[in-house]
Amino acid sequence: MLRWLVLYTALGIGANAALAGEIDWQAAHDGGLAKLARTEPTPVPETPFTDPEGGTHSLADYRGKVVLLNFWATWCAPCREEMPSLDALQAELGGDDFQVVAIAAGHNPPAAIQKFLTEAEIANLPVRLDPRQGLAREMGVMGMPVTVLIDRDGNEIARLIGGADWASEASKTLIRQATAP
Protein backbone atom coordinates (compact mmCIF):
# COMPACT_ATOMS: atom_id res chain seq x y z
CA MET A 1 0.00 0.00 0.00
CA LEU A 2 2.80 2.39 0.89
CA ARG A 3 4.44 1.70 -2.50
CA TRP A 4 1.28 2.82 -4.32
CA LEU A 5 1.06 5.97 -2.21
CA VAL A 6 4.69 6.82 -3.01
CA LEU A 7 4.15 6.05 -6.70
CA TYR A 8 1.03 8.22 -7.03
CA THR A 9 2.65 11.03 -5.06
CA ALA A 10 5.70 10.93 -7.35
CA LEU A 11 3.51 10.87 -10.45
CA GLY A 12 1.50 13.81 -9.14
CA ILE A 13 4.62 15.86 -8.40
CA GLY A 14 6.13 14.98 -11.77
CA ALA A 15 2.94 15.87 -13.60
CA ASN A 16 2.72 19.25 -11.87
CA ALA A 17 6.36 20.01 -12.65
CA ALA A 18 5.78 19.10 -16.29
CA LEU A 19 2.92 21.59 -16.42
CA ALA A 20 4.98 24.49 -15.09
CA GLY A 21 5.17 27.20 -17.73
CA GLU A 22 2.43 25.63 -19.84
CA ILE A 23 -0.40 27.90 -20.90
CA ASP A 24 -3.98 26.67 -20.86
CA TRP A 25 -5.11 28.47 -24.02
CA GLN A 26 -8.61 27.02 -23.87
CA ALA A 27 -9.12 28.30 -20.31
CA ALA A 28 -7.98 31.77 -21.40
CA HIS A 29 -10.40 31.64 -24.31
CA ASP A 30 -13.27 30.38 -22.16
CA GLY A 31 -12.47 32.87 -19.38
CA GLY A 32 -13.05 35.96 -21.51
CA LEU A 33 -10.11 36.20 -23.91
CA ALA A 34 -12.07 34.69 -26.79
CA LYS A 35 -10.18 36.78 -29.38
CA LEU A 36 -6.76 35.66 -28.14
CA ALA A 37 -5.10 33.68 -30.94
CA ARG A 38 -2.11 31.48 -30.21
CA THR A 39 0.65 31.99 -32.77
CA GLU A 40 3.68 29.98 -33.77
CA PRO A 41 6.61 31.33 -31.73
CA THR A 42 8.03 34.06 -33.95
CA PRO A 43 10.91 36.38 -33.03
CA VAL A 44 9.74 39.96 -32.58
CA PRO A 45 11.57 42.70 -34.45
CA GLU A 46 14.08 44.96 -32.73
CA THR A 47 12.70 48.05 -34.45
CA PRO A 48 13.27 51.04 -32.16
CA PHE A 49 10.55 53.04 -30.45
CA THR A 50 10.91 56.08 -28.20
CA ASP A 51 9.72 57.79 -25.05
CA PRO A 52 8.63 61.43 -24.63
CA GLU A 53 12.13 62.42 -23.49
CA GLY A 54 13.65 61.15 -26.74
CA GLY A 55 15.08 57.92 -25.32
CA THR A 56 15.27 54.95 -27.67
CA HIS A 57 14.01 51.49 -26.74
CA SER A 58 13.43 48.14 -28.43
CA LEU A 59 11.74 44.89 -27.52
CA ALA A 60 15.22 43.41 -27.01
CA ASP A 61 15.36 45.52 -23.82
CA TYR A 62 12.77 43.16 -22.31
CA ARG A 63 14.46 39.81 -23.06
CA GLY A 64 14.14 37.53 -20.06
CA LYS A 65 10.69 38.89 -19.22
CA VAL A 66 7.28 37.95 -20.50
CA VAL A 67 5.84 41.02 -22.21
CA LEU A 68 2.29 42.01 -22.99
CA LEU A 69 2.83 44.50 -25.82
CA ASN A 70 -0.11 46.77 -26.57
CA PHE A 71 -0.43 49.13 -29.53
CA TRP A 72 -2.88 51.95 -28.83
CA ALA A 73 -3.82 55.46 -29.92
CA THR A 74 -5.47 58.42 -28.23
CA TRP A 75 -8.29 58.49 -30.81
CA CYS A 76 -9.08 54.76 -30.38
CA ALA A 77 -12.30 54.13 -28.40
CA PRO A 78 -11.54 50.46 -27.55
CA CYS A 79 -8.07 51.59 -26.39
CA ARG A 80 -9.72 53.99 -23.94
CA GLU A 81 -11.79 51.14 -22.57
CA GLU A 82 -8.96 48.63 -22.14
CA MET A 83 -6.10 50.89 -20.99
CA PRO A 84 -7.18 50.95 -17.30
CA SER A 85 -7.15 47.13 -17.25
CA LEU A 86 -3.64 47.06 -18.73
CA ASP A 87 -2.58 49.52 -16.04
CA ALA A 88 -4.16 47.34 -13.32
CA LEU A 89 -2.45 44.23 -14.71
CA GLN A 90 0.93 45.98 -14.64
CA ALA A 91 0.29 47.20 -11.07
CA GLU A 92 -0.56 43.70 -9.87
CA LEU A 93 1.84 41.45 -11.81
CA GLY A 94 4.51 43.74 -13.29
CA GLY A 95 8.07 43.25 -12.11
CA ASP A 96 11.18 41.19 -12.80
CA ASP A 97 9.27 38.49 -14.74
CA PHE A 98 6.55 40.47 -16.50
CA GLN A 99 5.99 43.87 -18.09
CA VAL A 100 3.11 45.54 -19.91
CA VAL A 101 4.56 47.67 -22.70
CA ALA A 102 1.95 50.05 -24.09
CA ILE A 103 3.04 51.89 -27.22
CA ALA A 104 1.15 54.84 -28.69
CA ALA A 105 1.42 54.18 -32.42
CA GLY A 106 0.94 56.78 -35.13
CA HIS A 107 0.08 60.45 -34.69
CA ASN A 108 -0.56 61.03 -30.97
CA PRO A 109 0.37 64.58 -29.92
CA PRO A 110 2.00 64.78 -26.47
CA ALA A 111 -0.87 66.88 -25.07
CA ALA A 112 -3.41 64.32 -26.31
CA ILE A 113 -1.43 61.46 -24.76
CA GLN A 114 -1.22 63.25 -21.41
CA LYS A 115 -4.94 64.05 -21.49
CA PHE A 116 -5.76 60.43 -22.38
CA LEU A 117 -3.61 59.02 -19.56
CA THR A 118 -4.93 61.52 -17.01
CA GLU A 119 -8.58 60.87 -17.90
CA ALA A 120 -8.03 57.10 -17.78
CA GLU A 121 -6.07 57.43 -14.50
CA ILE A 122 -3.09 55.49 -15.87
CA ALA A 123 -0.30 55.45 -13.28
CA ASN A 124 1.73 52.28 -13.90
CA LEU A 125 2.53 52.34 -17.61
CA PRO A 126 5.44 54.40 -18.92
CA VAL A 127 4.73 56.27 -22.14
CA ARG A 128 6.27 54.64 -25.20
CA LEU A 129 5.89 56.02 -28.72
CA ASP A 130 5.98 54.67 -32.27
CA PRO A 131 5.04 57.87 -34.15
CA ARG A 132 6.00 56.60 -37.61
CA GLN A 133 4.53 53.16 -36.84
CA GLY A 134 7.76 51.40 -37.74
CA LEU A 135 7.38 48.72 -35.07
CA ALA A 136 3.63 48.48 -35.62
CA ARG A 137 4.16 47.89 -39.36
CA GLU A 138 6.92 45.35 -38.74
CA MET A 139 4.52 43.46 -36.48
CA GLY A 140 1.63 43.59 -38.95
CA VAL A 141 -0.58 45.89 -36.88
CA MET A 142 -3.37 47.16 -39.13
CA GLY A 143 -5.69 48.76 -36.56
CA MET A 144 -5.82 49.35 -32.84
CA PRO A 145 -5.78 48.10 -30.24
CA VAL A 146 -3.60 45.05 -30.83
CA THR A 147 -1.99 43.19 -27.95
CA VAL A 148 0.84 40.69 -28.40
CA LEU A 149 2.08 38.20 -25.81
CA ILE A 150 5.86 37.78 -26.02
CA ASP A 151 7.76 35.01 -24.23
CA ARG A 152 11.03 35.41 -22.31
CA ASP A 153 13.03 34.57 -25.45
CA GLY A 154 11.53 37.44 -27.45
CA ASN A 155 9.04 35.37 -29.44
CA GLU A 156 5.45 36.34 -30.15
CA ILE A 157 3.29 33.48 -28.85
CA ALA A 158 -0.21 35.00 -29.01
CA ARG A 159 -2.08 37.99 -30.37
CA LEU A 160 -5.39 39.64 -29.60
CA ILE A 161 -6.92 42.11 -32.05
CA GLY A 162 -9.38 44.47 -30.39
CA GLY A 163 -9.98 45.30 -26.77
CA ALA A 164 -9.95 42.97 -23.77
CA ASP A 165 -10.25 43.08 -20.00
CA TRP A 166 -6.61 42.54 -19.06
CA ALA A 167 -7.40 42.80 -15.33
CA SER A 168 -9.69 39.75 -15.48
CA GLU A 169 -8.88 36.52 -13.67
CA ALA A 170 -8.43 34.79 -17.05
CA SER A 171 -5.82 37.39 -18.05
CA LYS A 172 -3.96 37.15 -14.75
CA THR A 173 -3.97 33.35 -14.94
CA LEU A 174 -2.61 33.55 -18.50
CA ILE A 175 0.25 35.79 -17.37
CA ARG A 176 1.00 33.64 -14.32
CA GLN A 177 1.16 30.56 -16.57
CA ALA A 178 3.39 32.37 -19.09
CA THR A 179 5.79 33.49 -16.35
CA ALA A 180 5.91 30.16 -14.49
CA PRO A 181 9.40 28.62 -14.35
Phi, psi and omega in degrees: 000317180298324177300317180295320179298315178297316180299310181294324177296314179299317178297318179297316178295316179298319180295318180293321178295323180293333181276347181302131179083356178275140180257131176271087184299321181295319179296321177298315179299310182292334183276000177129353178257053186299332182271359179288122181246122176292140180237159172296136179305118184229126179302135177277151181290160178257025179302130183288152169224171189235180170236170183299338180274359179094003177291150180253138181225164171211167180294340176297335178298340186256006179306139183097347177245153167278136183237135169253101185267124182238127173262127183218172176212153182295332183272359187268112182298313178298331177296318178300323181288320186271340185303318177300327179287327174295319178298317179294321178297316178297318180298321184278317188246349182296146180164214184295331184259343189212144178213133167272127177242107180258122184242122175283112184257140179086200184282108178222092182303145181309319180296322179292322178296312181298318178298315179303309183294323178293312181298323181274357180057047180274121184235347189245002183245116176293150181282126175234144189231142174225067190298328179263005178057031179297310179292318180301315179296315180302329183264007175073029179278119183255338180207178182226152001277156171226133180236133185238130175267125184242131180281176183299335182271004179083028178250134171292130179238348177198159181214141176232122178260124184106182182275160178206162174267095184280355176263004181289162177298322179298319179294315180295321177296317177304313181292319178298321178293318181293331182264356181297144181295000000 
